Amino acid sequence: KVDNNANNGYIKHLLKVNEIREEYDIPYRRNKDGGDDIPLKKQDRLMNICDAKKHSKIHNEMMKKAKHISLWIRNYFLDADDVFVSNRTYFEELLEGWMIDPCSTK
């Protein structure tokens, strides 16, 4: 299981928010395939990031960060001498996808 407390401070800093609602005592069941445990009633905890009435602030901030990071990786990080990507063209195409708002294509 992921240590949410360790990640929350960094996520709050990135998104410039003061609080992240935490859920406690979420029941899990073992994944028979050996993967991560699966939270029960996961559908009850899903968030539709494209729901502008509820999540426009976080959606807009995430898109701004995604675009900025995509450009930084493509324009600076990939040109570093010690960075290797097996298929740079394909990787850059994936990063270009971060520039497109997935909510605008629905």
C-alpha positions as CSV (number, residue, x, y, z in Angstrom):
1,K,0.0,0.0,0.0
2,V,1.1,3.6,-0.7
3,D,2.0,5.8,2.2
4,N,-0.3,8.6,1.5
5,N,1.0,10.8,4.4
6,A,4.4,10.8,2.8
7,N,3.0,11.9,-0.6
8,N,0.4,14.4,0.6
9,G,2.9,17.2,1.5
10,Y,4.6,17.0,-2.0
11,I,1.2,16.9,-3.8
12,K,-0.1,19.8,-1.8
13,H,3.0,21.8,-2.7
14,L,2.8,21.0,-6.4
15,L,-0.9,21.8,-6.6
16,K,-0.6,24.8,-4.2
17,V,-3.5,23.6,-2.0
18,N,-3.7,23.6,1.8
19,E,-5.6,20.4,2.3
20,I,-6.1,17.0,0.7
21,R,-9.0,15.1,2.1
22,E,-7.9,11.7,3.4
23,E,-10.0,8.6,3.6
24,Y,-9.5,6.4,6.6
25,D,-10.2,2.7,7.2
26,I,-10.6,1.8,3.5
27,P,-11.2,-2.0,3.4
28,Y,-8.9,-3.8,0.9
29,R,-9.0,-7.3,-0.5
30,R,-6.0,-9.2,-1.7
31,N,-5.4,-9.2,-5.5
32,K,-5.3,-12.9,-6.6
33,D,-2.8,-12.0,-9.4
34,G,-0.2,-10.8,-6.9
35,G,-0.6,-7.2,-7.7
36,D,-1.5,-4.4,-5.3
37,D,-4.4,-4.9,-2.9
38,I,-7.7,-3.5,-4.3
39,P,-9.8,-1.1,-2.3
40,L,-13.4,-2.3,-1.9
41,K,-16.1,0.0,-3.4
42,K,-13.5,1.7,-5.5
43,Q,-16.2,3.1,-7.7
44,D,-17.4,5.1,-4.8
45,R,-14.1,6.9,-4.5
46,L,-13.5,7.7,-8.2
47,M,-13.3,11.3,-9.2
48,N,-14.3,12.6,-12.7
49,I,-11.6,15.2,-13.3
50,C,-13.7,16.5,-16.2
51,D,-16.6,17.5,-13.9
52,A,-16.0,21.2,-14.2
53,K,-18.6,22.1,-11.5
54,K,-16.7,20.1,-8.9
55,H,-13.1,19.9,-10.0
56,S,-12.3,22.8,-12.3
57,K,-9.6,24.3,-10.0
58,I,-7.6,21.1,-9.7
59,H,-8.2,20.2,-13.3
60,N,-6.8,23.5,-14.5
61,E,-3.8,23.3,-12.2
62,M,-3.0,19.7,-13.3
63,M,-3.2,20.7,-17.0
64,K,-1.0,23.7,-16.4
65,K,1.6,21.5,-14.7
66,A,1.3,18.8,-17.3
67,K,2.0,21.2,-20.1
68,H,4.9,22.8,-18.3
69,I,6.5,19.4,-17.4
70,S,6.0,18.1,-21.0
71,L,7.9,21.1,-22.4
72,W,10.6,20.9,-19.8
73,I,11.2,17.2,-20.4
74,R,11.3,17.6,-24.2
75,N,13.3,20.8,-24.3
76,Y,15.8,20.3,-21.4
77,F,15.8,16.9,-19.7
78,L,16.1,14.7,-22.8
79,D,19.1,16.7,-24.0
80,A,21.1,16.0,-20.9
81,D,24.2,13.8,-21.5
82,D,23.2,11.2,-19.0
83,V,19.6,10.7,-20.1
84,F,18.8,7.8,-22.4
85,V,15.4,7.0,-24.0
86,S,15.2,3.9,-26.2
87,N,12.8,5.5,-28.6
88,R,13.0,9.3,-28.3
89,T,10.5,10.0,-31.1
90,Y,7.8,7.8,-29.5
91,F,8.5,9.2,-26.0
92,E,8.2,12.8,-27.3
93,E,4.9,11.9,-29.0
94,L,3.7,10.6,-25.6
95,L,4.8,13.8,-23.9
96,E,3.1,15.9,-26.6
97,G,-0.1,14.2,-25.5
98,W,0.2,15.9,-22.1
99,M,-0.4,19.2,-23.9
100,I,-4.0,18.1,-24.9
101,D,-6.7,18.4,-22.3
102,P,-8.4,14.9,-22.1
103,C,-11.6,16.6,-21.1
104,S,-11.8,18.5,-24.4
105,T,-11.8,15.4,-26.5
106,K,-14.9,13.9,-24.9
